[in-house]
């Protein structure tokens, strides 16, 4: 479909929620309306497209939401959308309203759905990377990552206070089923002695030896930050092994959980979400479609959706050197 024919945009949030999604929704809605387009909101992601839960938005719909966490459009994961019949229902609901383009705010699973849908029904799609995990290649930041990692840092700082008061070893689990960026960034920022992430093989013997050496040096306050997707199964399993091997250590576990998903987005998340939302509409207007809008080196960067769903953000070896040196 040519850019000149695009008159009605639908926007949805899909997959896990992330702080800053509302800022992106606001930017898409107001940019589209500014350019004389109709903007429609889809509730509960692809499920809402199938269930016909779609409504017309105006500027007031997105008033006073930029500072709110979560998403006013709600979100869900839809198995039905990955079936041909589900996508046909979704298309019929868009078609009867004349909606001719989609902006999807979500992660790689959401982009896979968008790619299938666009290929089948010639609906131009734009993806915005909304995920706290920062696990999508093509953008230095994803919407929600900065807020999530700052939430983790604030919590870990408080945990260190009580660890110091009692000479304890704390094992703190942060989110990151397949990616360790939250663990890596929050661990470095809080001075963690060890950081365990899915991208690297966990050497449990090295971890125990490292903690034993610190105990010999009378360094009794230690923090281990572990991503939930670590191969050993997260904080509880790591703690079990450490308690067996170092029974004299006063070991505690803290799992931060979904606290990392919520809360008011940081300035950075509001800014990148606003930029991405604005440029999503600009892409549709200029015929640049089926891409993910990202920010690389503070400049807008566009990755074809078929590449965005295949590529993963890779962690530089420099980060691992930094962890080893600064935690010694």
C-alpha positions, 0 to 999 in steps of 0.5 A: 500500500502506498503512503498516500493511501494511509488514512487510518492507523491502529495502535496496540501494545502486545506481550509484556508491559513496560514503562513508557508504552503510554508515552509511545501510544500518546506520540502515535496518536497525537502525531497521526491526528496532527497529520489529519489521520484517524487513530484507533486504539486496540485493547489487549493487543492481538486479542483485541483485534480478534475480539473487535475491541477497537475504539477511535482515539482523539487527543484527549484519549491520551491526555495525562498518560505520559507519566503512567506505567503500564499501558492504557490499551492493556496487553495480552499474549494471543495464541489465536492470532498465530493461527490463520483463522485468528488473523482473518478475524483480526483483518476483517475487524480492521477492514470494516473500519477502513484501518489501513496500517498498524503500529505495534508496541512490543517485543520479538513475539509481537513483531513475528505476529506483525510480520505474518499479518502484514505479509498475508493482508498487505497491511503496513506495520511499524514495530516499536521495541517495548520490552524491559529486557533490551533483548532486541537488536536494532536499538540501543534502548528499548522502551521500559529498560531504563525504568526497570533497571533503575527500579532494580538499582534502587531495590538492590541499594536498599538490600546492600544496606541490610546486608552490610548491617548483618554481614550477609550474602544476598542473592538478588534475582532480577527479570531476564528470562532470555537476556541478562541486561537488567542483571548486568547493568544493575549489578555493575551499578550497585557494585555486585560481586558476581553477576549471572546471566543467560548469555554466559555459562555459569561456572558454579565452582568459580562462584563458590571459590570467589566467595570463599576467597572473599570470606578468607579476606573477611569480606562478609558483605557480598551481592550476587545478582542473577537473571531469572533465566540463568542456567542454574534456575535463578536465585533460589537454586544458586542459594541452595548450592551456596548454602551446601558449599558455604554453610557458614555464610549468612545467605539470603535470597531476594526476588524482585519480580514484577516490581521491575515492570511497573512504575512511572517511566524515567525521563529517558524512557519517556523521551525514546518512546515519544521519539519512536512513536512520532517516527512510526507515523512518519515512516507510514507517511513516507512509505517506510513500512514493515520496520522496527523503529529504534535509536542507535547512537542517538539517531533513528534507526530502522530495522526490517521486521523480518530481521528484528525478529531473528536478531538478538542484542549481543552483550559486549565482552567489555562488560564482562571485563568491567564486572571482573575487575570492578568486583575484585 
